[in-house]
Amino acid sequence: MPSIIANIRVKEDKVDEAKTFFAKLATDTLAAEAGTLAYVAHQRKDDPTMFVFYEKYADDAAFATHGENLGQHGKAFGAVMAGPPEIIFIEEV
């Protein structure tokens, strides 16, 4: 099962907008993608401009489907992000 941690820094003046967008994105993703087992957005307490997503997929095909679906949100991501995300691939033990 593929899993990732995505660290996303947002623009300081877009923190509230990002919180709303990421919460809706998480809800919509879980509702629309059966192979997405977990898609949870977090905001760091020590740095409110940093958001961390925990994502878990049933298989590589589900991860690929999510990547394809995520493309439709490019404009919304671009509006809030302060740079490229850091994507960390992890494996459950």
mmCIF file as gemmi writes it, N, C-alpha and C atoms, coordinates in Angstrom:
data_model
loop_
_atom_site.group_PDB
_atom_site.id
_atom_site.type_symbol
_atom_site.label_atom_id
_atom_site.label_alt_id
_atom_site.label_comp_id
_atom_site.label_asym_id
_atom_site.label_entity_id
_atom_site.label_seq_id
_atom_site.pdbx_PDB_ins_code
_atom_site.Cartn_x
_atom_site.Cartn_y
_atom_site.Cartn_z
_atom_site.occupancy
_atom_site.B_iso_or_equiv
_atom_site.pdbx_formal_charge
_atom_site.auth_seq_id
_atom_site.auth_asym_id
_atom_site.pdbx_PDB_model_num
ATOM 1 N N . MET Axp A 1 ? 0.827 -1.183 0 1 0 ? 1 A 1
ATOM 2 C CA . MET Axp A 1 ? 0 0 0 1 0 ? 1 A 1
ATOM 3 C C . MET Axp A 1 ? 0.871 1.247 0 1 0 ? 1 A 1
ATOM 4 N N . PRO Axp A 2 ? 0.802 2.025 -1.055 1 0 ? 2 A 1
ATOM 5 C CA . PRO Axp A 2 ? 1.578 3.261 -1.072 1 0 ? 2 A 1
ATOM 6 C C . PRO Axp A 2 ? 1.042 4.266 -0.054 1 0 ? 2 A 1
ATOM 7 N N . SER Axp A 3 ? 1.962 4.917 0.625 1 0 ? 3 A 1
ATOM 8 C CA . SER Axp A 3 ? 1.613 5.979 1.573 1 0 ? 3 A 1
ATOM 9 C C . SER Axp A 3 ? 2.592 7.123 1.374 1 0 ? 3 A 1
ATOM 10 N N . ILE Axp A 4 ? 2.123 8.331 1.624 1 0 ? 4 A 1
ATOM 11 C CA . ILE Axp A 4 ? 3.017 9.473 1.525 1 0 ? 4 A 1
ATOM 12 C C . ILE Axp A 4 ? 2.718 10.483 2.622 1 0 ? 4 A 1
ATOM 13 N N . ILE Axp A 5 ? 3.726 11.291 2.872 1 0 ? 5 A 1
ATOM 14 C CA . ILE Axp A 5 ? 3.593 12.501 3.68 1 0 ? 5 A 1
ATOM 15 C C . ILE Axp A 5 ? 3.904 13.642 2.711 1 0 ? 5 A 1
ATOM 16 N N . ALA Axp A 6 ? 3.028 14.618 2.632 1 0 ? 6 A 1
ATOM 17 C CA . ALA Axp A 6 ? 3.261 15.782 1.778 1 0 ? 6 A 1
ATOM 18 C C . ALA Axp A 6 ? 3.331 17.017 2.664 1 0 ? 6 A 1
ATOM 19 N N . ASN Axp A 7 ? 4.461 17.691 2.632 1 0 ? 7 A 1
ATOM 20 C CA . ASN Axp A 7 ? 4.65 18.932 3.377 1 0 ? 7 A 1
ATOM 21 C C . ASN Axp A 7 ? 4.439 20.096 2.419 1 0 ? 7 A 1
ATOM 22 N N . ILE Axp A 8 ? 3.509 20.966 2.763 1 0 ? 8 A 1
ATOM 23 C CA . ILE Axp A 8 ? 3.149 22.072 1.881 1 0 ? 8 A 1
ATOM 24 C C . ILE Axp A 8 ? 3.23 23.385 2.652 1 0 ? 8 A 1
ATOM 25 N N . ARG Axp A 9 ? 4.068 24.283 2.162 1 0 ? 9 A 1
ATOM 26 C CA . ARG Axp A 9 ? 4.142 25.629 2.754 1 0 ? 9 A 1
ATOM 27 C C . ARG Axp A 9 ? 3.216 26.537 1.955 1 0 ? 9 A 1
ATOM 28 N N . VAL Axp A 10 ? 2.412 27.318 2.683 1 0 ? 10 A 1
ATOM 29 C CA . VAL Axp A 10 ? 1.506 28.252 2.028 1 0 ? 10 A 1
ATOM 30 C C . VAL Axp A 10 ? 1.942 29.689 2.307 1 0 ? 10 A 1
ATOM 31 N N . LYS Axp A 11 ? 1.454 30.577 1.48 1 0 ? 11 A 1
ATOM 32 C CA . LYS Axp A 11 ? 1.748 31.998 1.646 1 0 ? 11 A 1
ATOM 33 C C . LYS Axp A 11 ? 1.131 32.488 2.954 1 0 ? 11 A 1
ATOM 34 N N . GLU Axp A 12 ? 1.853 33.367 3.655 1 0 ? 12 A 1
ATOM 35 C CA . GLU Axp A 12 ? 1.393 33.842 4.963 1 0 ? 12 A 1
ATOM 36 C C . GLU Axp A 12 ? 0.006 34.465 4.905 1 0 ? 12 A 1
ATOM 37 N N . ASP Axp A 13 ? -0.299 35.153 3.827 1 0 ? 13 A 1
ATOM 38 C CA . ASP Axp A 13 ? -1.602 35.814 3.716 1 0 ? 13 A 1
ATOM 39 C C . ASP Axp A 13 ? -2.694 34.878 3.185 1 0 ? 13 A 1
ATOM 40 N N . LYS Axp A 14 ? -2.354 33.602 2.984 1 0 ? 14 A 1
ATOM 41 C CA . LYS Axp A 14 ? -3.31 32.631 2.439 1 0 ? 14 A 1
ATOM 42 C C . LYS Axp A 14 ? -3.586 31.47 3.394 1 0 ? 14 A 1
ATOM 43 N N . VAL Axp A 15 ? -3.184 31.593 4.65 1 0 ? 15 A 1
ATOM 44 C CA . VAL Axp A 15 ? -3.329 30.487 5.603 1 0 ? 15 A 1
ATOM 45 C C . VAL Axp A 15 ? -4.797 30.088 5.775 1 0 ? 15 A 1
ATOM 46 N N . ASP Axp A 16 ? -5.677 31.042 5.987 1 0 ? 16 A 1
ATOM 47 C CA . ASP Axp A 16 ? -7.089 30.704 6.182 1 0 ? 16 A 1
ATOM 48 C C . ASP Axp A 16 ? -7.697 30.1 4.917 1 0 ? 16 A 1
ATOM 49 N N . GLU Axp A 17 ? -7.349 30.666 3.78 1 0 ? 17 A 1
ATOM 50 C CA . GLU Axp A 17 ? -7.837 30.134 2.504 1 0 ? 17 A 1
ATOM 51 C C . GLU Axp A 17 ? -7.339 28.701 2.302 1 0 ? 17 A 1
ATOM 52 N N . ALA Axp A 18 ? -6.08 28.456 2.647 1 0 ? 18 A 1
ATOM 53 C CA . ALA Axp A 18 ? -5.51 27.115 2.512 1 0 ? 18 A 1
ATOM 54 C C . ALA Axp A 18 ? -6.222 26.12 3.431 1 0 ? 18 A 1
ATOM 55 N N . LYS Axp A 19 ? -6.493 26.519 4.666 1 0 ? 19 A 1
ATOM 56 C CA . LYS Axp A 19 ? -7.191 25.625 5.607 1 0 ? 19 A 1
ATOM 57 C C . LYS Axp A 19 ? -8.531 25.192 5.028 1 0 ? 19 A 1
ATOM 58 N N . THR Axp A 20 ? -9.273 26.135 4.499 1 0 ? 20 A 1
ATOM 59 C CA . THR Axp A 20 ? -10.588 25.826 3.92 1 0 ? 20 A 1
ATOM 60 C C . THR Axp A 20 ? -10.437 24.918 2.705 1 0 ? 20 A 1
ATOM 61 N N . PHE Axp A 21 ? -9.523 25.265 1.818 1 0 ? 21 A 1
ATOM 62 C CA . PHE Axp A 21 ? -9.294 24.474 0.605 1 0 ? 21 A 1
ATOM 63 C C . PHE Axp A 21 ? -8.832 23.056 0.945 1 0 ? 21 A 1
ATOM 64 N N . PHE Axp A 22 ? -7.86 22.915 1.843 1 0 ? 22 A 1
ATOM 65 C CA . PHE Axp A 22 ? -7.336 21.59 2.169 1 0 ? 22 A 1
ATOM 66 C C . PHE Axp A 22 ? -8.376 20.716 2.871 1 0 ? 22 A 1
ATOM 67 N N . ALA Axp A 23 ? -9.184 21.303 3.731 1 0 ? 23 A 1
ATOM 68 C CA . ALA Axp A 23 ? -10.236 20.528 4.406 1 0 ? 23 A 1
ATOM 69 C C . ALA Axp A 23 ? -11.251 20 3.389 1 0 ? 23 A 1
ATOM 70 N N . LYS Axp A 24 ? -11.658 20.849 2.456 1 0 ? 24 A 1
ATOM 71 C CA . LYS Axp A 24 ? -12.616 20.424 1.43 1 0 ? 24 A 1
ATOM 72 C C . LYS Axp A 24 ? -11.979 19.401 0.497 1 0 ? 24 A 1
ATOM 73 N N . LEU Axp A 25 ? -10.722 19.625 0.136 1 0 ? 25 A 1
ATOM 74 C CA . LEU Axp A 25 ? -10.024 18.683 -0.734 1 0 ? 25 A 1
ATOM 75 C C . LEU Axp A 25 ? -9.961 17.299 -0.09 1 0 ? 25 A 1
ATOM 76 N N . ALA Axp A 26 ? -9.664 17.243 1.192 1 0 ? 26 A 1
ATOM 77 C CA . ALA Axp A 26 ? -9.594 15.96 1.896 1 0 ? 26 A 1
ATOM 78 C C . ALA Axp A 26 ? -10.945 15.254 1.884 1 0 ? 26 A 1
ATOM 79 N N . THR Axp A 27 ? -11.996 15.989 2.194 1 0 ? 27 A 1
ATOM 80 C CA . THR Axp A 27 ? -13.348 15.411 2.205 1 0 ? 27 A 1
ATOM 81 C C . THR Axp A 27 ? -13.75 14.92 0.821 1 0 ? 27 A 1
ATOM 82 N N . ASP Axp A 28 ? -13.543 15.768 -0.177 1 0 ? 28 A 1
ATOM 83 C CA . ASP Axp A 28 ? -13.918 15.413 -1.551 1 0 ? 28 A 1
ATOM 84 C C . ASP Axp A 28 ? -13.108 14.227 -2.074 1 0 ? 28 A 1
ATOM 85 N N . THR Axp A 29 ? -11.824 14.19 -1.747 1 0 ? 29 A 1
ATOM 86 C CA . THR Axp A 29 ? -10.966 13.098 -2.208 1 0 ? 29 A 1
ATOM 87 C C . THR Axp A 29 ? -11.435 11.763 -1.649 1 0 ? 29 A 1
ATOM 88 N N . LEU Axp A 30 ? -11.704 11.724 -0.364 1 0 ? 30 A 1
ATOM 89 C CA . LEU Axp A 30 ? -12.158 10.466 0.252 1 0 ? 30 A 1
ATOM 90 C C . LEU Axp A 30 ? -13.51 10.032 -0.307 1 0 ? 30 A 1
ATOM 91 N N . ALA Axp A 31 ? -14.369 10.977 -0.617 1 0 ? 31 A 1
ATOM 92 C CA . ALA Axp A 31 ? -15.689 10.647 -1.154 1 0 ? 31 A 1
ATOM 93 C C . ALA Axp A 31 ? -15.612 10.138 -2.595 1 0 ? 31 A 1
ATOM 94 N N . ALA Axp A 32 ? -14.671 10.65 -3.374 1 0 ? 32 A 1
ATOM 95 C CA . ALA Axp A 32 ? -14.624 10.353 -4.805 1 0 ? 32 A 1
ATOM 96 C C . ALA Axp A 32 ? -13.673 9.224 -5.19 1 0 ? 32 A 1
ATOM 97 N N . GLU Axp A 33 ? -12.712 8.916 -4.33 1 0 ? 33 A 1
ATOM 98 C CA . GLU Axp A 33 ? -11.679 7.941 -4.689 1 0 ? 33 A 1
ATOM 99 C C . GLU Axp A 33 ? -11.725 6.742 -3.749 1 0 ? 33 A 1
ATOM 100 N N . ALA Axp A 34 ? -12.345 5.671 -4.205 1 0 ? 34 A 1
ATOM 101 C CA . ALA Axp A 34 ? -12.496 4.477 -3.361 1 0 ? 34 A 1
ATOM 102 C C . ALA Axp A 34 ? -11.153 3.897 -2.928 1 0 ? 34 A 1
ATOM 103 N N . GLY Axp A 35 ? -10.134 4.045 -3.736 1 0 ? 35 A 1
ATOM 104 C CA . GLY Axp A 35 ? -8.824 3.49 -3.412 1 0 ? 35 A 1
ATOM 105 C C . GLY Axp A 35 ? -7.985 4.353 -2.496 1 0 ? 35 A 1
ATOM 106 N N . THR Axp A 36 ? -8.486 5.538 -2.174 1 0 ? 36 A 1
ATOM 107 C CA . THR Axp A 36 ? -7.791 6.398 -1.222 1 0 ? 36 A 1
ATOM 108 C C . THR Axp A 36 ? -8.292 6.036 0.168 1 0 ? 36 A 1
ATOM 109 N N . LEU Axp A 37 ? -7.445 5.428 0.961 1 0 ? 37 A 1
ATOM 110 C CA . LEU Axp A 37 ? -7.832 4.922 2.274 1 0 ? 37 A 1
ATOM 111 C C . LEU Axp A 37 ? -7.713 5.974 3.37 1 0 ? 37 A 1
ATOM 112 N N . ALA Axp A 38 ? -6.759 6.886 3.205 1 0 ? 38 A 1
ATOM 113 C CA . ALA Axp A 38 ? -6.59 7.986 4.168 1 0 ? 38 A 1
ATOM 114 C C . ALA Axp A 38 ? -6.078 9.192 3.397 1 0 ? 38 A 1
ATOM 115 N N . TYR Axp A 39 ? -6.644 10.35 3.716 1 0 ? 39 A 1
ATOM 116 C CA . TYR Axp A 39 ? -6.218 11.599 3.097 1 0 ? 39 A 1
ATOM 117 C C . TYR Axp A 39 ? -6.531 12.684 4.113 1 0 ? 39 A 1
ATOM 118 N N . VAL Axp A 40 ? -5.556 12.925 4.981 1 0 ? 40 A 1
ATOM 119 C CA . VAL Axp A 40 ? -5.797 13.755 6.161 1 0 ? 40 A 1
ATOM 120 C C . VAL Axp A 40 ? -4.863 14.963 6.133 1 0 ? 40 A 1
ATOM 121 N N . ALA Axp A 41 ? -5.459 16.139 6.197 1 0 ? 41 A 1
ATOM 122 C CA . ALA Axp A 41 ? -4.682 17.384 6.221 1 0 ? 41 A 1
ATOM 123 C C . ALA Axp A 41 ? -4.446 17.808 7.668 1 0 ? 41 A 1
ATOM 124 N N . HIS Axp A 42 ? -3.227 18.25 7.94 1 0 ? 42 A 1
ATOM 125 C CA . HIS Axp A 42 ? -2.85 18.746 9.269 1 0 ? 42 A 1
ATOM 126 C C . HIS Axp A 42 ? -2.175 20.101 9.1 1 0 ? 42 A 1
ATOM 127 N N . GLN Axp A 43 ? -2.292 20.937 10.112 1 0 ? 43 A 1
ATOM 128 C CA . GLN Axp A 43 ? -1.556 22.202 10.149 1 0 ? 43 A 1
ATOM 129 C C . GLN Axp A 43 ? -0.587 22.14 11.316 1 0 ? 43 A 1
ATOM 130 N N . ARG Axp A 44 ? 0.668 22.483 11.052 1 0 ? 44 A 1
ATOM 131 C CA . ARG Axp A 44 ? 1.657 22.441 12.126 1 0 ? 44 A 1
ATOM 132 C C . ARG Axp A 44 ? 1.373 23.532 13.144 1 0 ? 44 A 1
ATOM 133 N N . LYS Axp A 45 ? 1.476 23.182 14.415 1 0 ? 45 A 1
ATOM 134 C CA . LYS Axp A 45 ? 1.248 24.147 15.497 1 0 ? 45 A 1
ATOM 135 C C . LYS Axp A 45 ? 2.395 25.139 15.613 1 0 ? 45 A 1
ATOM 136 N N . ASP Axp A 46 ? 3.611 24.694 15.31 1 0 ? 46 A 1
ATOM 137 C CA . ASP Axp A 46 ? 4.768 25.564 15.45 1 0 ? 46 A 1
ATOM 138 C C . ASP Axp A 46 ? 4.987 26.478 14.244 1 0 ? 46 A 1
ATOM 139 N N . ASP Axp A 47 ? 4.276 26.23 13.153 1 0 ? 47 A 1
ATOM 140 C CA . ASP Axp A 47 ? 4.404 27.043 11.944 1 0 ? 47 A 1
ATOM 141 C C . ASP Axp A 47 ? 3.094 26.96 11.167 1 0 ? 47 A 1
ATOM 142 N N . PRO Axp A 48 ? 2.204 27.92 11.363 1 0 ? 48 A 1
ATOM 143 C CA . PRO Axp A 48 ? 0.882 27.85 10.74 1 0 ? 48 A 1
ATOM 144 C C . PRO Axp A 48 ? 0.893 27.924 9.216 1 0 ? 48 A 1
ATOM 145 N N . THR Axp A 49 ? 2.042 28.246 8.607 1 0 ? 49 A 1
ATOM 146 C CA . THR Axp A 49 ? 2.102 28.248 7.147 1 0 ? 49 A 1
ATOM 147 C C . THR Axp A 49 ? 2.458 26.873 6.585 1 0 ? 49 A 1
ATOM 148 N N . MET Axp A 50 ? 2.711 25.909 7.473 1 0 ? 50 A 1
ATOM 149 C CA . MET Axp A 50 ? 3.063 24.557 7.026 1 0 ? 50 A 1
ATOM 150 C C . MET Axp A 50 ? 1.895 23.606 7.246 1 0 ? 50 A 1
ATOM 151 N N . PHE Axp A 51 ? 1.548 22.902 6.177 1 0 ? 51 A 1
ATOM 152 C CA . PHE Axp A 51 ? 0.502 21.891 6.23 1 0 ? 51 A 1
ATOM 153 C C . PHE Axp A 51 ? 1.124 20.549 5.878 1 0 ? 51 A 1
ATOM 154 N N . VAL Axp A 52 ? 0.631 19.518 6.521 1 0 ? 52 A 1
ATOM 155 C CA . VAL Axp A 52 ? 1.148 18.168 6.315 1 0 ? 52 A 1
ATOM 156 C C . VAL Axp A 52 ? -0.037 17.264 5.984 1 0 ? 52 A 1
ATOM 157 N N . PHE Axp A 53 ? 0.065 16.585 4.86 1 0 ? 53 A 1
ATOM 158 C CA . PHE Axp A 53 ? -0.946 15.601 4.484 1 0 ? 53 A 1
ATOM 159 C C . PHE Axp A 53 ? -0.396 14.213 4.733 1 0 ? 53 A 1
ATOM 160 N N . TYR Axp A 54 ? -1.242 13.352 5.321 1 0 ? 54 A 1
ATOM 161 C CA . TYR Axp A 54 ? -0.942 11.931 5.395 1 0 ? 54 A 1
ATOM 162 C C . TYR Axp A 54 ? -1.887 11.264 4.404 1 0 ? 54 A 1
ATOM 163 N N . GLU Axp A 55 ? -1.318 10.485 3.494 1 0 ? 55 A 1
ATOM 164 C CA . GLU Axp A 55 ? -2.11 9.843 2.448 1 0 ? 55 A 1
ATOM 165 C C . GLU Axp A 55 ? -1.769 8.357 2.386 1 0 ? 55 A 1
ATOM 166 N N . LYS Axp A 56 ? -2.801 7.54 2.207 1 0 ? 56 A 1
ATOM 167 C CA . LYS Axp A 56 ? -2.602 6.093 2.094 1 0 ? 56 A 1
ATOM 168 C C . LYS Axp A 56 ? -3.537 5.566 1.015 1 0 ? 56 A 1
ATOM 169 N N . TYR Axp A 57 ? -2.982 4.731 0.146 1 0 ? 57 A 1
ATOM 170 C CA . TYR Axp A 57 ? -3.725 4.237 -1.005 1 0 ? 57 A 1
ATOM 171 C C . TYR Axp A 57 ? -3.762 2.715 -1.006 1 0 ? 57 A 1
ATOM 172 N N . ALA Axp A 58 ? -4.828 2.145 -1.565 1 0 ? 58 A 1
ATOM 173 C CA . ALA Axp A 58 ? -5.002 0.695 -1.601 1 0 ? 58 A 1
ATOM 174 C C . ALA Axp A 58 ? -3.919 0.025 -2.447 1 0 ? 58 A 1
ATOM 175 N N . ASP Axp A 59 ? -3.491 0.71 -3.505 1 0 ? 59 A 1
ATOM 176 C CA . ASP Axp A 59 ? -2.481 0.141 -4.4 1 0 ? 59 A 1
ATOM 177 C C . ASP Axp A 59 ? -1.923 1.256 -5.284 1 0 ? 59 A 1
ATOM 178 N N . ASP Axp A 60 ? -0.982 0.884 -6.141 1 0 ? 60 A 1
ATOM 179 C CA . ASP Axp A 60 ? -0.353 1.875 -7.011 1 0 ? 60 A 1
ATOM 180 C C . ASP Axp A 60 ? -1.359 2.503 -7.978 1 0 ? 60 A 1
ATOM 181 N N . ALA Axp A 61 ? -2.335 1.734 -8.426 1 0 ? 61 A 1
ATOM 182 C CA . ALA Axp A 61 ? -3.344 2.272 -9.348 1 0 ? 61 A 1
ATOM 183 C C . ALA Axp A 61 ? -4.17 3.356 -8.666 1 0 ? 61 A 1
ATOM 184 N N . ALA Axp A 62 ? -4.513 3.152 -7.4 1 0 ? 62 A 1
ATOM 185 C CA . ALA Axp A 62 ? -5.279 4.166 -6.66 1 0 ? 62 A 1
ATOM 186 C C . ALA Axp A 62 ? -4.451 5.434 -6.476 1 0 ? 62 A 1
ATOM 187 N N . PHE Axp A 63 ? -3.156 5.272 -6.224 1 0 ? 63 A 1
ATOM 188 C CA . PHE Axp A 63 ? -2.264 6.431 -6.105 1 0 ? 63 A 1
ATOM 189 C C . PHE Axp A 63 ? -2.201 7.181 -7.432 1 0 ? 63 A 1
ATOM 190 N N . ALA Axp A 64 ? -2.113 6.454 -8.541 1 0 ? 64 A 1
ATOM 191 C CA . ALA Axp A 64 ? -2.076 7.075 -9.867 1 0 ? 64 A 1
ATOM 192 C C . ALA Axp A 64 ? -3.378 7.821 -10.157 1 0 ? 64 A 1
ATOM 193 N N . THR Axp A 65 ? -4.502 7.218 -9.788 1 0 ? 65 A 1
ATOM 194 C CA . THR Axp A 65 ? -5.798 7.868 -9.987 1 0 ? 65 A 1
ATOM 195 C C . THR Axp A 65 ? -5.856 9.172 -9.207 1 0 ? 65 A 1
ATOM 196 N N . HIS Axp A 66 ? -5.365 9.153 -7.978 1 0 ? 66 A 1
ATOM 197 C CA . HIS Axp A 66 ? -5.358 10.381 -7.181 1 0 ? 66 A 1
ATOM 198 C C . HIS Axp A 66 ? -4.512 11.46 -7.861 1 0 ? 66 A 1
ATOM 199 N N . GLY Axp A 67 ? -3.367 11.082 -8.365 1 0 ? 67 A 1
ATOM 200 C CA . GLY Axp A 67 ? -2.513 12.041 -9.052 1 0 ? 67 A 1
ATOM 201 C C . GLY Axp A 67 ? -3.21 12.675 -10.24 1 0 ? 67 A 1
ATOM 202 N N . GLU Axp A 68 ? -3.931 11.871 -10.996 1 0 ? 68 A 1
ATOM 203 C CA . GLU Axp A 68 ? -4.689 12.388 -12.14 1 0 ? 68 A 1
ATOM 204 C C . GLU Axp A 68 ? -5.787 13.347 -11.674 1 0 ? 68 A 1
ATOM 205 N N . ASN Axp A 69 ? -6.498 12.973 -10.633 1 0 ? 69 A 1
ATOM 206 C CA . ASN Axp A 69 ? -7.588 13.815 -10.119 1 0 ? 69 A 1
ATOM 207 C C . ASN Axp A 69 ? -7.072 15.112 -9.508 1 0 ? 69 A 1
ATOM 208 N N . LEU Axp A 70 ? -5.911 15.063 -8.897 1 0 ? 70 A 1
ATOM 209 C CA . LEU Axp A 70 ? -5.343 16.234 -8.239 1 0 ? 70 A 1
ATOM 210 C C . LEU Axp A 70 ? -5.048 17.35 -9.236 1 0 ? 70 A 1
ATOM 211 N N . GLY Axp A 71 ? -4.788 16.982 -10.472 1 0 ? 71 A 1
ATOM 212 C CA . GLY Axp A 71 ? -4.484 17.965 -11.504 1 0 ? 71 A 1
ATOM 213 C C . GLY Axp A 71 ? -5.564 19.006 -11.701 1 0 ? 71 A 1
ATOM 214 N N . GLN Axp A 72 ? -6.802 18.647 -11.442 1 0 ? 72 A 1
ATOM 215 C CA . GLN Axp A 72 ? -7.898 19.602 -11.625 1 0 ? 72 A 1
ATOM 216 C C . GLN Axp A 72 ? -7.899 20.712 -10.577 1 0 ? 72 A 1
ATOM 217 N N . HIS Axp A 73 ? -7.069 20.582 -9.545 1 0 ? 73 A 1
ATOM 218 C CA . HIS Axp A 73 ? -7.004 21.574 -8.475 1 0 ? 73 A 1
ATOM 219 C C . HIS Axp A 73 ? -5.747 22.447 -8.561 1 0 ? 73 A 1
ATOM 220 N N . GLY Axp A 74 ? -5.065 22.378 -9.692 1 0 ? 74 A 1
ATOM 221 C CA . GLY Axp A 74 ? -3.811 23.107 -9.845 1 0 ? 74 A 1
ATOM 222 C C . GLY Axp A 74 ? -3.926 24.598 -9.586 1 0 ? 74 A 1
ATOM 223 N N . LYS Axp A 75 ? -4.978 25.214 -10.062 1 0 ? 75 A 1
ATOM 224 C CA . LYS Axp A 75 ? -5.152 26.664 -9.879 1 0 ? 75 A 1
ATOM 225 C C . LYS Axp A 75 ? -5.33 27 -8.397 1 0 ? 75 A 1
ATOM 226 N N . ALA Axp A 76 ? -6.115 26.199 -7.682 1 0 ? 76 A 1
ATOM 227 C CA . ALA Axp A 76 ? -6.349 26.448 -6.25 1 0 ? 76 A 1
ATOM 228 C C . ALA Axp A 76 ? -5.062 26.235 -5.455 1 0 ? 76 A 1
ATOM 229 N N . PHE Axp A 77 ? -4.291 25.199 -5.805 1 0 ? 77 A 1
ATOM 230 C CA . PHE Axp A 77 ? -3.001 24.986 -5.138 1 0 ? 77 A 1
ATOM 231 C C . PHE Axp A 77 ? -2.07 26.168 -5.395 1 0 ? 77 A 1
ATOM 232 N N . GLY Axp A 78 ? -1.997 26.584 -6.644 1 0 ? 78 A 1
ATOM 233 C CA . GLY Axp A 78 ? -1.12 27.68 -7.012 1 0 ? 78 A 1
ATOM 234 C C . GLY Axp A 78 ? -1.444 28.975 -6.287 1 0 ? 78 A 1
ATOM 235 N N . ALA Axp A 79 ? -2.709 29.172 -5.966 1 0 ? 79 A 1
ATOM 236 C CA . ALA Axp A 79 ? -3.126 30.398 -5.289 1 0 ? 79 A 1
ATOM 237 C C . ALA Axp A 79 ? -2.642 30.469 -3.848 1 0 ? 79 A 1
ATOM 238 N N . VAL Axp A 80 ? -2.423 29.317 -3.214 1 0 ? 80 A 1
ATOM 239 C CA . VAL Axp A 80 ? -2.059 29.322 -1.79 1 0 ? 80 A 1
ATOM 240 C C . VAL Axp A 80 ? -0.629 28.877 -1.506 1 0 ? 80 A 1
ATOM 241 N N . MET Axp A 81 ? -0.036 28.097 -2.366 1 0 ? 81 A 1
ATOM 242 C CA . MET Axp A 81 ? 1.28 27.528 -2.089 1 0 ? 81 A 1
ATOM 243 C C . MET Axp A 81 ? 2.401 28.56 -2.218 1 0 ? 81 A 1
ATOM 244 N N . ALA Axp A 82 ? 3.388 28.431 -1.338 1 0 ? 82 A 1
ATOM 245 C CA . ALA Axp A 82 ? 4.548 29.32 -1.349 1 0 ? 82 A 1
ATOM 246 C C . ALA Axp A 82 ? 5.757 28.654 -1.992 1 0 ? 82 A 1
ATOM 247 N N . GLY Axp A 83 ? 5.571 27.515 -2.606 1 0 ? 83 A 1
ATOM 248 C CA . GLY Axp A 83 ? 6.655 26.773 -3.245 1 0 ? 83 A 1
ATOM 249 C C . GLY Axp A 83 ? 6.21 25.356 -3.492 1 0 ? 83 A 1
ATOM 250 N N . PRO Axp A 84 ? 7.067 24.55 -4.09 1 0 ? 84 A 1
ATOM 251 C CA . PRO Axp A 84 ? 6.684 23.168 -4.376 1 0 ? 84 A 1
ATOM 252 C C . PRO Axp A 84 ? 6.554 22.345 -3.096 1 0 ? 84 A 1
ATOM 253 N N . PRO Axp A 85 ? 5.677 21.361 -3.11 1 0 ? 85 A 1
ATOM 254 C CA . PRO Axp A 85 ? 5.539 20.506 -1.924 1 0 ? 85 A 1
ATOM 255 C C . PRO Axp A 85 ? 6.734 19.565 -1.79 1 0 ? 85 A 1
ATOM 256 N N . GLU Axp A 86 ? 6.967 19.134 -0.561 1 0 ? 86 A 1
ATOM 257 C CA . GLU Axp A 86 ? 7.943 18.078 -0.306 1 0 ? 86 A 1
ATOM 258 C C . GLU Axp A 86 ? 7.141 16.791 -0.153 1 0 ? 86 A 1
ATOM 259 N N . ILE Axp A 87 ? 7.401 15.831 -1.018 1 0 ? 87 A 1
ATOM 260 C CA . ILE Axp A 87 ? 6.673 14.558 -1 1 0 ? 87 A 1
ATOM 261 C C . ILE Axp A 87 ? 7.617 13.475 -0.47 1 0 ? 87 A 1
ATOM 262 N N . ILE Axp A 88 ? 7.175 12.794 0.576 1 0 ? 88 A 1
ATOM 263 C CA . ILE Axp A 88 ? 7.965 11.74 1.205 1 0 ? 88 A 1
ATOM 264 C C . ILE Axp A 88 ? 7.179 10.433 1.084 1 0 ? 88 A 1
ATOM 265 N N . PHE Axp A 89 ? 7.763 9.463 0.402 1 0 ? 89 A 1
ATOM 266 C CA . PHE Axp A 89 ? 7.122 8.157 0.266 1 0 ? 89 A 1
ATOM 267 C C . PHE Axp A 89 ? 7.505 7.312 1.478 1 0 ? 89 A 1
ATOM 268 N N . ILE Axp A 90 ? 6.493 6.727 2.114 1 0 ? 90 A 1
ATOM 269 C CA . ILE Axp A 90 ? 6.721 5.921 3.302 1 0 ? 90 A 1
ATOM 270 C C . ILE Axp A 90 ? 6.073 4.547 3.113 1 0 ? 90 A 1
ATOM 271 N N . GLU Axp A 91 ? 6.487 3.61 3.946 1 0 ? 91 A 1
ATOM 272 C CA . GLU Axp A 91 ? 5.95 2.267 3.892 1 0 ? 91 A 1
ATOM 273 C C . GLU Axp A 91 ? 5.582 1.822 5.3 1 0 ? 91 A 1
ATOM 274 N N . GLU Axp A 92 ? 4.37 1.335 5.427 1 0 ? 92 A 1
ATOM 275 C CA . GLU Axp A 92 ? 3.914 0.859 6.732 1 0 ? 92 A 1
ATOM 276 C C . GLU Axp A 92 ? 4.685 -0.39 7.127 1 0 ? 92 A 1
ATOM 277 N N . VAL Axp A 93 ? 5.042 -0.485 8.395 1 0 ? 93 A 1
ATOM 278 C CA . VAL Axp A 93 ? 5.769 -1.664 8.892 1 0 ? 93 A 1
ATOM 279 C C . VAL Axp A 93 ? 4.921 -2.435 9.89 1 0 ? 93 A 1
